[in-house]
Amino acid sequence: MNHNFNPEPSGGKRRTGHLLCWIARRRRTIATQILRGACYGIGTGAVGLAFWWIEWWAEHH
């Protein structure tokens, strides 16, 4: 029988701490990638809207 029962494995806190440190070290990179993705999304939406407007304008004139 094992009397050293620990309901939370010792590695759980270490893994969480390691993950938080990893995120903290890469915070600038993560923020840059989020901004980059948002810019791509805005650009794609703007181009789509421009083409939609051109098609609409061509049909009504």
VEXKOLLO-785930 format. One record per residue (C-alpha): residue in one letter; residue number from 1; z negated, x negated, y. Coordinates in nm, 3 decimals. Example, Ala and Ser with C-alpha at 12.3 -4.5 7.8 and 13.67 -1.06 7.14 Angstrom:
2
+---------+-----+---------+---------+---------+
: residuo : num :       Z :       X :       Y :
+---------+-----+---------+---------+---------+
:       a :   1 :  -0.780 :  -1.230 :  -0.450 :
:       s :   2 :  -0.714 :  -1.367 :  -0.106 :
+---------+-----+---------+---------+---------+
//
This chain:
61
+---------+-----+---------+---------+---------+
: residuo : num :       Z :       X :       Y :
+---------+-----+---------+---------+---------+
:       m :   1 :   0.000 :   0.000 :   0.000 :
:       n :   2 :   0.089 :  -0.126 :   0.345 :
:       h :   3 :  -0.202 :  -0.096 :   0.589 :
:       n :   4 :  -0.005 :  -0.250 :   0.875 :
:       f :   5 :   0.180 :   0.070 :   0.955 :
:       n :   6 :   0.325 :   0.069 :   1.304 :
:       p :   7 :   0.500 :   0.395 :   1.408 :
:       e :   8 :   0.712 :   0.212 :   1.667 :
:       p :   9 :   0.891 :  -0.096 :   1.542 :
:       s :  10 :   0.818 :  -0.406 :   1.745 :
:       g :  11 :   1.189 :  -0.455 :   1.801 :
:       g :  12 :   1.222 :  -0.122 :   1.983 :
:       k :  13 :   1.064 :  -0.243 :   2.305 :
:       r :  14 :   1.245 :  -0.573 :   2.282 :
:       r :  15 :   1.581 :  -0.401 :   2.241 :
:       t :  16 :   1.514 :  -0.173 :   2.537 :
:       g :  17 :   1.402 :  -0.466 :   2.749 :
:       h :  18 :   1.705 :  -0.668 :   2.642 :
:       l :  19 :   1.935 :  -0.380 :   2.733 :
:       l :  20 :   1.774 :  -0.341 :   3.076 :
:       c :  21 :   1.806 :  -0.714 :   3.141 :
:       w :  22 :   2.171 :  -0.705 :   3.031 :
:       i :  23 :   2.241 :  -0.417 :   3.270 :
:       a :  24 :   2.055 :  -0.590 :   3.554 :
:       r :  25 :   2.259 :  -0.910 :   3.504 :
:       r :  26 :   2.585 :  -0.717 :   3.504 :
:       r :  27 :   2.503 :  -0.462 :   3.773 :
:       r :  28 :   2.767 :  -0.593 :   4.014 :
:       t :  29 :   3.034 :  -0.595 :   3.745 :
:       i :  30 :   2.943 :  -0.244 :   3.634 :
:       a :  31 :   2.953 :  -0.116 :   3.994 :
:       t :  32 :   3.288 :  -0.287 :   4.053 :
:       q :  33 :   3.437 :  -0.130 :   3.741 :
:       i :  34 :   3.310 :   0.216 :   3.840 :
:       l :  35 :   3.464 :   0.172 :   4.187 :
:       r :  36 :   3.788 :   0.047 :   4.033 :
:       g :  37 :   3.805 :   0.351 :   3.804 :
:       a :  38 :   3.737 :   0.587 :   4.095 :
:       c :  39 :   4.015 :   0.423 :   4.297 :
:       y :  40 :   4.260 :   0.455 :   4.008 :
:       g :  41 :   4.163 :   0.821 :   3.973 :
:       i :  42 :   4.206 :   0.891 :   4.343 :
:       g :  43 :   4.542 :   0.711 :   4.346 :
:       t :  44 :   4.666 :   0.901 :   4.042 :
:       g :  45 :   4.555 :   1.230 :   4.195 :
:       a :  46 :   4.724 :   1.147 :   4.528 :
:       v :  47 :   5.054 :   1.061 :   4.358 :
:       g :  48 :   5.037 :   1.377 :   4.147 :
:       l :  49 :   4.963 :   1.588 :   4.454 :
:       a :  50 :   5.252 :   1.425 :   4.645 :
:       f :  51 :   5.497 :   1.501 :   4.364 :
:       w :  52 :   5.368 :   1.857 :   4.337 :
:       w :  53 :   5.411 :   1.903 :   4.713 :
:       i :  54 :   5.767 :   1.758 :   4.702 :
:       e :  55 :   5.864 :   1.995 :   4.420 :
:       w :  56 :   5.707 :   2.292 :   4.600 :
:       w :  57 :   5.880 :   2.200 :   4.924 :
:       a :  58 :   6.219 :   2.159 :   4.748 :
:       e :  59 :   6.189 :   2.507 :   4.590 :
:       h :  60 :   6.100 :   2.680 :   4.917 :
:       h :  61 :   6.358 :   2.519 :   5.147 :
+---------+-----+---------+---------+---------+
//
